[in-house]
Structures are given as structure tokens and as C-alpha cells.
């Protein structure tokens, strides 16, 4: 369904941004979900978070006094290539805040669109 929406935007020369929790590493080489999302629109779509390092610390579910760091980013920003977007950036929470506050288990990702 999202692939159809992307293809419709590309066919109509409409700019778009898709950002959110994909719960999946779209930047993995030859990733099946990225291929599915971009089928027939590979030339008009960019994964802005492709090279964004996964530096986010989260509180461990099993050991609440410890932190955990995921190896791969699962939150992504996808844009139409006609937009100039800076590489994705992950805002990392302070370790003490992770351990003492009720924070999300995802760190925010951002880009600047010109």
C-alpha cells in the first residue's frame, strides 16, 4: 500500500517525506522491505537515514539499572529525491536521563529540508 502511494507521488511529480518507526533496518544491503517500498520508484526515493549511526541508549527491560544500545536504526526518513535533505541525525538521550526518566525506547531522528 505504501509502495503504491510512493509511486503515485512520483508519477505526479509530488514531493513527499515519510518519517517514523518502521521497526526494521531499511538500510541493510538489499533489504527486502526497502525493495518492496521502492519497487518501480527507486530513482525517485532516498533513504535519508541510510548512513545514520544507531547511537541511541535505552533502558534495559531485563535490567532496569542498565542501558541497552541497538546495533541498527529502525526509525527512518524517506524523501522524494527532488527534495534536498541533509543526512539523518539521531538525537541521543543522556544516559542518566535514560536510567531515571520515563523516556521513549526510540531516540528522535531528524533532517533539514531545503
C-alpha positions as CSV (number, residue, x, y, z in Angstrom):
1,X,0.0,0.0,0.0
2,X,2.8,2.5,0.9
3,X,4.6,1.5,-2.3
4,X,1.5,2.4,-4.3
5,X,1.3,5.8,-2.5
6,X,5.0,6.5,-3.3
7,X,4.6,5.5,-6.9
8,X,1.5,7.8,-7.2
9,X,3.5,10.7,-5.8
10,X,6.4,10.0,-8.1
11,X,4.1,9.8,-11.2
12,X,2.5,13.1,-10.3
13,X,5.9,14.8,-9.6
14,X,4.8,15.5,-6.0
15,X,7.4,15.9,-3.2
16,X,7.0,13.8,-0.1
17,X,8.5,12.9,3.2
18,X,7.8,9.7,5.2
19,X,9.2,9.6,8.7
20,X,8.7,7.1,11.5
21,X,9.2,3.8,13.2
22,X,9.5,1.1,10.6
23,X,10.7,-1.4,13.2
24,X,13.0,-2.6,10.5
25,X,16.5,-1.8,9.3
26,X,15.8,-0.4,5.8
27,X,19.5,0.5,5.3
28,X,20.5,-3.2,5.3
29,X,22.1,-4.1,1.9
30,X,19.4,-5.4,-0.5
31,X,16.8,-5.2,2.3
32,X,13.5,-6.9,1.3
33,X,11.3,-4.2,2.8
34,X,13.2,-1.3,1.2
35,X,12.9,-3.1,-2.2
36,X,9.2,-3.6,-1.6
37,X,8.7,0.1,-0.7
38,X,10.6,1.4,-3.6
39,X,9.5,-1.1,-6.3
40,X,9.2,0.9,-9.6
41,X,10.3,4.2,-7.8
42,X,13.9,3.5,-6.9
43,X,15.1,6.5,-8.9
44,X,12.8,9.0,-7.2
45,X,13.2,7.9,-3.5
46,X,16.1,8.5,-1.0
47,X,16.6,6.9,2.4
48,X,18.0,9.9,4.4
49,X,18.8,7.7,7.4
50,X,20.9,5.2,5.3
51,X,24.2,6.1,7.0
52,X,22.8,7.3,10.3
53,X,24.5,5.5,13.2
54,X,22.4,3.8,15.8
55,X,23.8,5.5,18.9
56,X,20.6,5.6,21.0
57,X,20.7,4.2,24.5
58,X,17.5,2.8,26.1
59,X,16.8,1.4,29.5
60,X,17.2,-2.4,29.6
61,X,13.8,-4.2,30.1
62,X,15.5,-7.1,32.0
63,X,17.9,-5.0,34.0
64,X,16.4,-1.5,34.6
65,X,19.6,-0.2,36.1
66,X,21.5,-0.8,32.8
67,X,21.2,0.6,29.3
68,X,21.0,-1.2,26.0
69,X,22.1,0.1,22.6
70,X,20.6,-1.3,19.4
71,X,23.0,-2.1,16.6
72,X,20.8,-0.8,13.8
73,X,18.4,2.0,13.2
74,X,14.8,1.1,12.8
75,X,13.4,4.6,12.6
76,X,13.8,6.2,9.2
77,X,13.2,9.2,7.0
78,X,12.3,8.6,3.3
79,X,12.1,11.5,0.9
80,X,11.5,12.1,-2.7
81,X,14.8,12.8,-4.4
82,X,13.6,16.3,-5.6
83,X,14.0,17.5,-2.0
84,X,17.4,18.4,-0.7
85,X,17.6,16.8,2.7
86,X,20.6,16.7,5.0
87,X,21.7,13.2,6.2
88,X,19.5,11.9,9.0
89,X,20.6,12.7,12.6
90,X,19.7,10.8,15.7
91,X,19.3,12.8,18.9
92,X,20.7,10.7,21.7
93,X,19.4,10.9,25.3
94,X,21.7,11.4,28.2
95,X,22.5,8.1,29.9
96,X,21.4,9.4,33.3
97,X,18.1,10.6,31.9
98,X,17.6,7.1,30.3
99,X,18.0,5.5,33.7
100,X,16.0,7.9,35.8
101,X,13.2,9.2,33.5
102,X,10.4,7.5,31.6
103,X,11.7,8.1,28.0
104,X,10.7,6.5,24.7
105,X,12.6,3.4,23.6
106,X,13.5,5.3,20.4
107,X,15.6,8.4,20.0
108,X,14.3,11.1,17.7
109,X,15.7,11.3,14.2
110,X,15.7,14.5,12.1
111,X,16.8,16.1,8.9
112,X,16.7,19.5,7.4
113,X,14.9,20.0,4.1
114,X,15.9,22.9,1.9
